Amino acid sequence: MCSTFFLLRAYYEGALTMFFAKPVVVPFSSITQALEAYPEWTFMYQTGVESEFTYHTMLDSAYENFWRRAQLRPEETSFDSIGYLFN
């Protein structure tokens, strides 16, 4: 029993170490770049901050394109609560 526990513990510790040691690579460094990465990456916002997007749509075409898509398909671009992200 003890050897089985040790083997499982060693396996999972190694797997978790590898999981946490691997650097996360994100191919963009700004929201504009994230919006332009569609459809490879999907940008979502929490409902209630729509004013941020309506302001930026006047300044940036990437925001304008995103906002147009958000109006047509809100289920693909917005979420109500943070719990949605964990489902």
Z-matrix of the N, CA and C atoms (Angstrom, degrees):
N
C 1 1.444
C 2 1.528 1 110.93
N 3 1.315 2 115.92 1 -44.54
C 4 1.459 3 120.65 2 -178.52
C 5 1.524 4 111.39 3 -64.45
N 6 1.347 5 117.00 4 -38.94
C 7 1.466 6 119.53 5 -179.78
C 8 1.525 7 111.25 6 -68.54
N 9 1.330 8 118.03 7 -34.51
C 10 1.466 9 121.10 8 177.04
C 11 1.526 10 110.30 9 -65.19
N 12 1.324 11 115.63 10 -43.94
C 13 1.469 12 120.14 11 177.87
C 14 1.525 13 110.70 12 -60.62
N 15 1.336 14 116.08 13 -44.67
C 16 1.456 15 120.48 14 -179.30
C 17 1.527 16 110.73 15 -62.51
N 18 1.322 17 116.95 16 -42.74
C 19 1.457 18 121.29 17 179.90
C 20 1.530 19 110.91 18 -63.37
N 21 1.335 20 116.86 19 -46.17
C 22 1.469 21 120.28 20 177.72
C 23 1.526 22 111.29 21 -62.75
N 24 1.327 23 115.83 22 -43.36
C 25 1.461 24 120.01 23 -179.54
C 26 1.534 25 110.56 24 -62.04
N 27 1.323 26 117.20 25 -44.78
C 28 1.463 27 120.87 26 179.81
C 29 1.532 28 110.70 27 -63.78
N 30 1.326 29 116.99 28 -40.58
C 31 1.465 30 120.42 29 179.97
C 32 1.525 31 110.84 30 -63.38
N 33 1.315 32 117.75 31 -50.55
C 34 1.455 33 121.05 32 -176.39
C 35 1.527 34 112.57 33 -70.50
N 36 1.323 35 117.59 34 -34.61
C 37 1.466 36 118.62 35 176.28
C 38 1.519 37 110.15 36 -64.06
N 39 1.312 38 116.67 37 -40.57
C 40 1.466 39 120.24 38 178.18
C 41 1.512 40 111.62 39 -65.96
N 42 1.328 41 116.50 40 -41.63
C 43 1.462 42 120.47 41 180.00
C 44 1.522 43 110.92 42 -65.50
N 45 1.326 44 116.79 43 -42.79
C 46 1.458 45 119.64 44 179.56
C 47 1.518 46 111.72 45 -68.56
N 48 1.323 47 116.72 46 -37.70
C 49 1.464 48 119.59 47 176.67
C 50 1.522 49 109.55 48 -60.89
N 51 1.301 50 117.00 49 -43.46
C 52 1.466 51 120.45 50 179.29
C 53 1.524 52 110.37 51 -65.71
N 54 1.324 53 116.68 52 -39.24
C 55 1.459 54 120.58 53 179.98
C 56 1.522 55 110.96 54 -63.10
N 57 1.328 56 117.55 55 -45.94
C 58 1.458 57 120.87 56 -177.07
C 59 1.524 58 112.95 57 -80.58
N 60 1.320 59 117.84 58 -19.83
C 61 1.459 60 120.76 59 -178.40
C 62 1.523 61 112.30 60 -84.51
N 63 1.298 62 117.00 61 -18.82
C 64 1.460 63 120.48 62 -178.25
C 65 1.526 64 109.54 63 -76.81
N 66 1.326 65 118.29 64 124.99
C 67 1.467 66 119.79 65 -179.17
C 68 1.533 67 111.86 66 -69.92
N 69 1.304 68 116.01 67 143.86
C 70 1.457 69 121.77 68 177.67
C 71 1.529 70 107.76 69 -85.60
N 72 1.309 71 116.19 70 126.80
C 73 1.460 72 121.06 71 -179.13
C 74 1.525 73 108.08 72 -109.86
N 75 1.307 74 116.27 73 117.15
C 76 1.454 75 122.04 74 177.46
C 77 1.526 76 106.92 75 -113.77
N 78 1.325 77 118.05 76 125.67
C 79 1.459 78 120.67 77 -172.68
C 80 1.531 79 115.26 78 -79.69
N 81 1.306 80 118.49 79 17.35
C 82 1.459 81 120.52 80 177.65
C 83 1.521 82 109.39 81 -146.74
N 84 1.333 83 114.90 82 158.23
C 85 1.462 84 118.84 83 -177.60
C 86 1.524 85 112.82 84 -125.54
N 87 1.319 86 117.10 85 6.54
C 88 1.463 87 120.36 86 178.03
C 89 1.529 88 109.42 87 -145.98
N 90 1.310 89 115.40 88 163.75
C 91 1.468 90 119.78 89 178.18
C 92 1.518 91 110.35 90 -64.40
N 93 1.311 92 117.07 91 -38.32
C 94 1.470 93 120.10 92 178.96
C 95 1.520 94 110.61 93 -59.63
N 96 1.329 95 117.44 94 -44.73
C 97 1.464 96 120.29 95 177.86
C 98 1.528 97 111.03 96 -64.08
N 99 1.335 98 117.02 97 -36.79
C 100 1.467 99 120.48 98 177.92
C 101 1.526 100 110.62 99 -65.07
N 102 1.322 101 116.82 100 -40.92
C 103 1.463 102 120.39 101 178.62
C 104 1.521 103 110.86 102 -65.90
N 105 1.317 104 116.59 103 -35.73
C 106 1.468 105 120.72 104 -179.95
C 107 1.527 106 112.47 105 -75.01
N 108 1.336 107 118.20 106 -16.25
C 109 1.461 108 121.97 107 -178.85
C 110 1.524 109 112.54 108 -79.18
N 111 1.335 110 118.37 109 -2.38
C 112 1.454 111 121.98 110 177.28
C 113 1.512 112 108.89 111 -63.63
N 114 1.296 113 122.51 112 137.67
C 115 1.463 114 131.79 113 10.01
C 116 1.528 115 114.23 114 -95.10
N 117 1.344 116 118.82 115 -0.68
C 118 1.460 117 119.40 116 179.30
C 119 1.529 118 111.33 117 -64.51
N 120 1.322 119 117.51 118 -36.25
C 121 1.454 120 124.07 119 176.72
C 122 1.520 121 107.46 120 -121.65
N 123 1.313 122 116.16 121 140.85
C 124 1.457 123 120.67 122 179.28
C 125 1.525 124 109.08 123 -108.57
N 126 1.300 125 115.97 124 124.56
C 127 1.456 126 122.48 125 178.30
C 128 1.523 127 107.83 126 -96.32
N 129 1.342 128 116.88 127 131.92
C 130 1.462 129 121.35 128 178.03
C 131 1.515 130 109.08 129 -129.19
N 132 1.302 131 116.47 130 150.48
C 133 1.461 132 121.85 131 177.00
C 134 1.519 133 109.34 132 -127.77
N 135 1.342 134 115.77 133 155.26
C 136 1.459 135 120.62 134 177.47
C 137 1.518 136 109.06 135 -84.02
N 138 1.320 137 116.87 136 131.75
C 139 1.454 138 120.19 137 -179.47
C 140 1.524 139 109.88 138 -56.88
N 141 1.303 140 114.66 139 142.10
C 142 1.451 141 121.18 140 -177.73
C 143 1.514 142 113.05 141 114.83
N 144 1.326 143 116.91 142 -12.61
C 145 1.469 144 119.95 143 179.15
C 146 1.531 145 111.19 144 -113.08
N 147 1.308 146 115.82 145 26.35
C 148 1.458 147 120.40 146 -177.99
C 149 1.527 148 112.67 147 -58.75
N 150 1.327 149 116.85 148 -31.22
C 151 1.464 150 119.69 149 -178.22
C 152 1.524 151 111.21 150 -61.92
N 153 1.329 152 118.01 151 -32.09
C 154 1.462 153 120.63 152 176.99
C 155 1.526 154 110.69 153 -60.69
N 156 1.315 155 116.56 154 -42.89
C 157 1.456 156 119.97 155 -177.72
C 158 1.518 157 111.75 156 -73.93
N 159 1.312 158 117.60 157 -38.41
C 160 1.461 159 118.76 158 -179.83
C 161 1.527 160 110.44 159 -65.79
N 162 1.328 161 117.61 160 -33.22
C 163 1.465 162 120.52 161 176.41
C 164 1.524 163 110.40 162 -67.09
N 165 1.339 164 117.24 163 -47.42
C 166 1.469 165 120.90 164 -176.40
C 167 1.528 166 113.11 165 -71.67
N 168 1.322 167 118.53 166 -22.18
C 169 1.461 168 119.78 167 179.40
C 170 1.524 169 111.25 168 -62.61
N 171 1.320 170 117.33 169 -26.54
C 172 1.465 171 120.02 170 177.77
C 173 1.518 172 111.47 171 -73.78
N 174 1.328 173 117.97 172 -20.46
C 175 1.457 174 121.73 173 -172.95
C 176 1.521 175 114.80 174 -106.39
N 177 1.331 176 117.47 175 -24.53
C 178 1.464 177 120.39 176 -169.92
C 179 1.529 178 110.19 177 -140.59
N 180 1.328 179 116.21 178 128.67
C 181 1.466 180 119.99 179 -177.92
C 182 1.531 181 112.04 180 -68.87
N 183 1.325 182 118.86 181 -28.19
C 184 1.470 183 120.50 182 177.30
C 185 1.525 184 110.33 183 -63.56
N 186 1.326 185 117.05 184 -41.93
C 187 1.468 186 120.93 185 176.29
C 188 1.520 187 110.23 186 -65.63
N 189 1.312 188 116.75 187 -39.50
C 190 1.464 189 120.40 188 -179.75
C 191 1.526 190 110.74 189 -62.38
N 192 1.332 191 116.59 190 -45.44
C 193 1.466 192 120.57 191 178.55
C 194 1.529 193 111.11 192 -62.91
N 195 1.334 194 116.41 193 -42.29
C 196 1.451 195 120.18 194 178.47
C 197 1.528 196 110.50 195 -63.36
N 198 1.308 197 116.83 196 -44.91
C 199 1.465 198 119.58 197 -177.09
C 200 1.525 199 111.62 198 -64.33
N 201 1.322 200 116.91 199 -36.60
C 202 1.459 201 121.06 200 175.41
C 203 1.531 202 110.05 201 -61.28
N 204 1.335 203 115.42 202 -45.77
C 205 1.468 204 120.41 203 178.77
C 206 1.532 205 110.55 204 -64.98
N 207 1.323 206 118.09 205 -37.29
C 208 1.468 207 122.41 206 179.26
C 209 1.520 208 111.07 207 -64.63
N 210 1.318 209 117.57 208 -35.38
C 211 1.460 210 120.78 209 178.70
C 212 1.526 211 111.27 210 -70.58
N 213 1.339 212 116.48 211 -35.07
C 214 1.467 213 120.40 212 -178.90
C 215 1.530 214 112.36 213 -79.20
N 216 1.352 215 117.64 214 -38.23
C 217 1.466 216 121.90 215 -175.84
C 218 1.529 217 110.39 216 -134.47
N 219 1.316 218 118.07 217 73.08
C 220 1.467 219 119.96 218 -177.22
C 221 1.530 220 113.91 219 -63.65
N 222 1.332 221 118.24 220 -26.84
C 223 1.459 222 120.56 221 -179.76
C 224 1.533 223 111.68 222 -67.72
N 225 1.337 224 117.91 223 -21.51
C 226 1.460 225 121.97 224 179.13
C 227 1.525 226 112.61 225 -93.44
N 228 1.317 227 117.98 226 -11.32
C 229 1.458 228 119.67 227 -171.69
C 230 1.520 229 114.48 228 -124.55
N 231 1.337 230 118.77 229 -10.03
C 232 1.457 231 119.56 230 -177.87
C 233 1.528 232 110.93 231 -139.03
N 234 1.326 233 115.41 232 159.81
C 235 1.456 234 121.79 233 175.84
C 236 1.522 235 108.51 234 -141.81
N 237 1.339 236 115.44 235 153.77
C 238 1.461 237 120.88 236 -175.82
C 239 1.527 238 113.46 237 -85.14
N 240 1.326 239 117.11 238 -42.52
C 241 1.463 240 119.64 239 -176.75
C 242 1.509 241 109.57 240 -137.32
N 243 1.319 242 116.05 241 159.77
C 244 1.460 243 121.69 242 -178.40
C 245 1.528 244 111.76 243 -62.57
N 246 1.322 245 117.21 244 -23.85
C 247 1.465 246 121.18 245 177.82
C 248 1.510 247 112.61 246 -60.82
N 249 1.329 248 118.13 247 -26.77
C 250 1.460 249 122.34 248 178.79
C 251 1.528 250 111.13 249 -59.13
N 252 1.307 251 116.96 250 -35.41
C 253 1.459 252 121.00 251 -176.71
C 254 1.513 253 113.30 252 -70.34
N 255 1.320 254 117.23 253 -17.93
C 256 1.454 255 120.81 254 -177.81
C 257 1.515 256 113.05 255 -101.08
N 258 1.311 257 118.89 256 5.93
C 259 1.466 258 122.08 257 178.13
C 260 1.505 259 110.83 258 -89.83
